[in-house]
Amino acid sequence: MTKKRILIVEDERIIAEDLKMTLENFGYEVIDIISNGEDAIKTAGETRPDLVLMDIVLEGKMCGSEAAEIIHHEFGTPIIFLTAYADENTITMAKASEPYGYLIKPFEERELKATIEMFFYKIDLEKKLAISEYRLRSLFEKANDGFIIIREDDQILEANIASITISEYSQKELVGSPYKKILPEINIHRLRELDKKTTLIETYLLTKSGRRLDIEISYSIYWFEKEKFVMLIFRDISERIQTQNILKSRDKILETVGKIAERLLSSENINTALDESLQWMGKATSADRCYLFKNVYNPYNELCISLRNEWASDSVTSHVKNNLLKELPYQGNIDNALQTLSQHKVFFKVAHDFNESERVIFEGENIQSLIWVPIIVDKVWWGFIGLDECHQERMWAPAEIEALKVFAQTIGAAIQNYNARIEIQKSEDKYKLLVNSINDGIVISQNGEFIFYNTRFAEILGYTLDELKNINYRKIYSKRGLKILMDRYERRQLGEDVSNHYETYFLKKNGEEIDIDVNVAIIDFEGNPASFAVIRDITQEKAAINEILKLSRAIEQSSSSIIITNNESMIEYVNPRFTEITGYEKEEVLGKKMSAFKSGMNPQEKYKELWETIKQGENWYGELRNKKKEGGVYWEKVSISAIRDNEGVITHYVAIRDDITEQKQREQQLRENEEMLRSITDSANDAIVMVDCNALVRFWNPSAEKILGFKEQEILGKNFFDLLVPDEYKKMYDIQSFHGKFLDELLGSVFEFYALNKKGEKIPIEVSFSSFRLQGYWNTIAIIRDISERKKAEQEINLLAHAIKSISEAISVTDLEDRFIFVNKAFIKTYGYSREEVIGKHINLIRSEEMSKDTALLESIRRDTLERGGWQGEIYNQRKDGTVFPVMLSTSLLYNEKGTPIASIGVARDITDRKEWEKELYQSRERLNIILHSIGNGVIVLDALGKVIIYNDKALELLNIPTSFKNHPPIKDFLIHTEHQGEALLSSLSKESFSNLELIVTEPDYRILYVTGSTFQDVDRKSAGKVFILRDVTKEREIDRMKTDFVSSVSHELRTPLTAIMGFSNTILRKESMSEETKHEFIEIIYNESKRLARLIEDVLSISKIESEKITYEMEALNLDEVIQDAITIYRPQAEDKQIDLLYQKDEALPQILADHDAMIQVVVNLLSNALKFTLPKGKIDVRLKHEGNYIIFEVEDTGMGIPKREQEKIFQKFYRIHRPGMQIQGTGLGLSIIKEILEKHNGKIDVISEENKGSLFRVSLPVFKM
Amino acid sequence: MKILVVDDEENIRKLVQYNLVLDGHEVILAEDGKEGLEKARQEMPDLILLDIMMPEMDGLEVCSRLKKDPEMRDIPIFMLSAKGQMKDLEDAFEAGADNYITKPFDVDKLSEIIQFKMKKLQEKTT
């Protein structure tokens, strides 16, 4: 255990020290002793002691209790006060810091120990308690289950967050309230008494919003300070309950389905069974409505729902009253229903998802949710059953839906079953129908009872089918009928043969007696004889016979003359009117043939036709001219009909004749008029059509047929609007109110309309209407002219005119005297004149001055236009503003119908832009050509096929292709001198673009080319080709390589002296015991190597300056001699040291050179020092300065060790140093290369002639300076 | 240990010699590649310190020749060169060098490297 850390705050040092010792003896650690309040706070903050022993009275401004309060509140550190006096005031002040105790000074050691130990024990305990309470509380607070603690007085003491969430009350509302507020069904007292944990209790919780929430409660009881508390732990089990309910509901549905299936499948009457089933299902699911809809098609062939059966609970109105549901198309009314149901899926909707149309349909039905389950009959979607909820939204659980599907399946099966039964019954019914539909009554009776009778039988008697069932058969006979019945019976009894066919009298239900024809047969019915009678109501026939009697009387008195002949035309009867008209007496004509009375004024064919017609038994109608007995001729309208006997054989003819002489005369007149009219109308080119007040066509002439396609017989009597008027005009005119008269504004004038012809095509017509009244009704005559040809021509003209107006070429029409008669818009725009300014003017108006003078040109235009029909060419015209511009003109001639030219047409196009463009194009091509051939890069352009279409000389040069090509060679012909025949390039041809592709030319020199390739497109963006740019990078690469070499050489050369410098200095430092001699030697080496390094750096800098051309030479005319003299002066002592002869020879009157003075010093000094370096003692150095032609020659010749042939080339390279075994020659290896560089910059050169072991001659040439 | 030092720079030879002798080694010197090859054959040293940039025959050539000679291929060769680029190292190991020390080097480090590496090589062979 760690020591408890205590801070003492006490201003009396002795007491403090004593206290410290005591505490340390007890085993505590005393952190510090502080004497004032401010420091105490600071130290307490830094050290965080476990306890502060604080003197209340302290030195300084702050007293102990004040400091204690701050420490306690800031850091939570517990305080025990040390005080000398325990007066109330002091204690009160100290209380603010909630001290754990007080020690009154002076205190005993025991007291001190006890207080502090007690304190720490308490602290420890409190901490443990706090942890455990925290743990419990967090359990209580964070539990998902609701916790409430109830006091003995039934009030809630505590409620956790979960219980608040579940109950919807706030903490405040819950705590202190009686528990019954949320748990009305729980009896806490009983629980208390039980005093032991029983099983879980299921009850409900009443939430703030009044919801009943199913919960499960467990509880425990505990005692605290003699009070008994009950803790209830509850859990929301509404979901579980809901699931249980759903399963219960499903079971209930399925149970009901069982019942329904039994009922449906055994039922005779499916409708009743369905009604019942729906009721059961509605009740089982506690839905408000349960109904069945069948799919039907309406006349528009839309799939509709149609209500068949329904059950509705008492609380709602039934669908039946909803007219909308009778035949309601799915589409557009109930969203998604068709889609869902037709896929045999369940359709579900709640009211707040209803769209407008759905709301309209279900208006007033209060539907909150509906579910529709498809019914499938014979694998086809037949309809659906539906369930409505009107009081709440109901979410159907999948289990319930499955059950509903079973219900729908059962219904489907029942319907299928029923349909099958119906099929069977239908064939039976067919016979019944036959029996019932025949016009005769059929009755089977046995032992005085009707066993069977058909509908007709009942109908004849005026009874319903059912009424007849219980009627004694005697009742259907009238008195007379009964008499006949009895009579026949008696006769049969007497053994007489009674006719099976007889007439009798029945009595209808309404008491009316009817005549009946009976045909009876005795048949065997179920083993016994029965009478089978076919009866016919002949009341009317009887009446008809009576009628004939009446008729014959009418004939006698008829105003028409009536003749009856036998079938051989022998007259058998004439009525009085006949004698009256003809003047013949009855006796004179009877027995005579009709032919005897022919007038001879009717055509023979007419009689032939008459006979042929009536012989066949058909009626003949016609008009005949007959003669009177006295010879007068009269017109008769005749109708002749045949009279047949029972077998249908013609026995007589009846002729009914009316004198129509007067009528005939009127008709004749009319007909003549009409003939005349008709011949007029027939010959008219225009269609003449007459329609009557009902819009029916009454007149139709041949032209109408020609124009509109309908034949007269096809159209007469047909509706004019239906057949002839296009839809758009029908709208214009209210057909319904057409009374044969067109609108007044349409009458009289000529209109252009469209009419439909027989093929239904719209043809343009010109029509005029006139209406007139005929027999009180309006009739209209339309005179119609086909104007389609005219229209077409008009359209063509319009089109042409429009075209001419709108085309961009300037078009002018001039007469043969070259005067403008027409110009189009473009013309006006092009030339700047207005139309008025141009028309009538001579064409010279627009010709440029130059052109007007060019008679040859004008003549050729004129001649070609007139003789060859046209001229074409470029000319110069002039605008109104005077500008002259190039025009492409083409002329042609315009002829009249006779073929004589009447005008010429000029089409001119401003080609200023084209000219400009051509010029530009030519220029840019030239420009490009120049660029192409003058650029330093090779250019090769390929077409899409890989053929070279453009290349420049540079490309040939770079690729080492000697001659130009004639045609377009393939690219590979250009690559014959490249590595692997240009493999690198050829394999990249397919790439869109690439850059810096390395192409190596192997012959004649090694050359590296960088190729950049890009794809180009033609103007039409079609054929793509490639452009290759070839760049010779051989030099660049060489320079790169040299740079790299230089860098690595420099670094190497720098490191070598550095190694020596570092190494030796390191060695000196490392080895403590080193002789002064060695040390001196090493330091000398370090010094020499440092000098070498410095020289090296100097040389490197100067060579890189020269190379990068950063050095600027100050060129001046100078005497090289002077430079040499100075150098020799400097080096002479060295030469003498080595016993070397240094000689200098020079020509007289040496010319000057143009050079940088310092650079020349460098050259001379370097060469001299080299010679000295490599010449062995006792050797000789010759320095010479000569003038040879345009050059000053400076030579240094030594008798040194010479340079081997193979090394002579290398000595001018950087860092190359002559090496001789056994000789250490100082140098940087840069001297000669610096000289070479300098001389190159001065247009001079250096050469070497040397032989190994004999000596070397360096020869510098510099151009003479010419003023 | 008998160590052959091949370097064309007199001062470097002197430097290496002084320090190795102090460490208690026997040191043989050669000024160029050719001499180095001859001395190696004659003396059969325990270790060769070989410069690369040398006249007559460069260090790489010397190294690869030694490594091809069955008698001398087991003599460890430490290249001692001012060339410090990656390429140079690769070339050296290609030629069969056992170690590569770049100039300028620390004298103490050189001693340590020699000791450490030799120990490692011995462990390997035994």
Interface residues (C-beta under 8 A of the other chain):
Chain A: S1048 S1051 H1052 E1053 L1054 R1055 T1056 L1058 T1059 A1060 I1061 M1062 G1063 F1064 N1066 T1067 R1070 K1071 T1078 I1085 N1088 E1089 H1219 P1221 G1222 Q1224
Chain B: D8 E9 E10 N11 I12 K14 L15 V16 Y18 N19 L22 E31 D32 E35 M53 P55 E56 A82 K83 G84 Q85 T102 K103 P104 F105 D106 V107 D108
